[in-house]
Amino acid sequence: MKQWDREQTNRYGLLLVTCIVALVLALIIMGIISSQGPFFDQEWSLGMETI
């Protein structure tokens, strides 16, 4: 029974860590996109025009 409890705890812990990491990565990516959004938009539109 104790072994099973430990495995369940590890599984939930891993899930929690994965969720936190994903959330942090999403926030970082959103921050990068929002801070450099206009630049990316200009580059994209220029690239589309030249094609």
Wavefront OBJ file of the C-alpha trace (Angstrom):
o trace
v 0.000 0.000 0.000
v 2.796 2.435 0.850
v 4.550 1.665 -2.441
v 1.354 2.512 -4.353
v 0.941 5.774 -2.420
v 4.495 6.761 -3.276
v 3.957 6.026 -6.965
v 0.726 8.063 -6.977
v 2.503 10.971 -5.264
v 5.344 10.847 -7.800
v 2.872 10.781 -10.686
v 0.930 13.779 -9.358
v 4.171 15.593 -8.545
v 5.448 15.021 -12.071
v 2.134 16.213 -13.520
v 2.241 19.338 -11.341
v 5.847 20.118 -12.322
v 5.008 19.595 -16.003
v 2.029 21.965 -15.742
v 4.108 24.631 -13.965
v 6.926 24.364 -16.533
v 4.445 24.561 -19.418
v 2.774 27.600 -17.841
v 6.111 29.373 -17.298
v 7.229 28.613 -20.855
v 3.909 29.895 -22.206
v 4.268 33.126 -20.208
v 7.852 33.633 -21.426
v 6.844 32.998 -25.053
v 3.851 35.351 -24.734
v 6.132 38.004 -23.228
v 8.645 37.672 -26.059
v 5.909 37.810 -28.704
v 4.170 40.817 -27.116
v 7.436 42.741 -26.599
v 8.633 42.096 -30.170
v 5.220 41.780 -31.822
v 5.362 44.851 -34.125
v 8.869 43.896 -35.281
v 7.735 40.380 -36.176
v 4.620 41.727 -37.910
v 6.689 44.154 -40.018
v 9.214 41.478 -40.962
v 6.389 39.083 -41.874
v 4.538 41.660 -44.038
v 7.795 42.701 -45.758
v 8.589 39.051 -46.452
v 5.104 38.461 -47.865
v 5.364 41.548 -50.104
v 8.725 40.520 -51.575
v 7.481 36.990 -52.411
l 1 2 3 4 5 6 7 8 9 10 11 12 13 14 15 16 17 18 19 20 21 22 23 24 25 26 27 28 29 30 31 32 33 34 35 36 37 38 39 40 41 42 43 44 45 46 47 48 49 50 51
